[in-house]
Amino acid sequence: MIITPTMIGLVLAIIGVLAWIAGNFKIANLEINFETTKGIFVFIFAVLHIVVGLLLIVIDLIF
């Protein structure tokens, strides 16, 4: 199996979505809460994984 940027982007986007869902439903002691440092890190982790994953997919499809 050849690992392409699209596959890497897909994996990153899926990880970000799973972290977002876990943060919203408070699964595995994760919570998206802007009043705590841990909550901010969960939010940043999820958003960055989703954005970078989607950017990798788009860049690979364009070029």
HELIX and SHEET records of a PDB file:
HELIX    1   1 PRO A    5  PHE A   25  1                                  21    
HELIX    2   2 ILE A   27  ASN A   29  5                                   3    
HELIX    3   3 THR A   37  ILE A   62  1                                  26    
END                                                                             
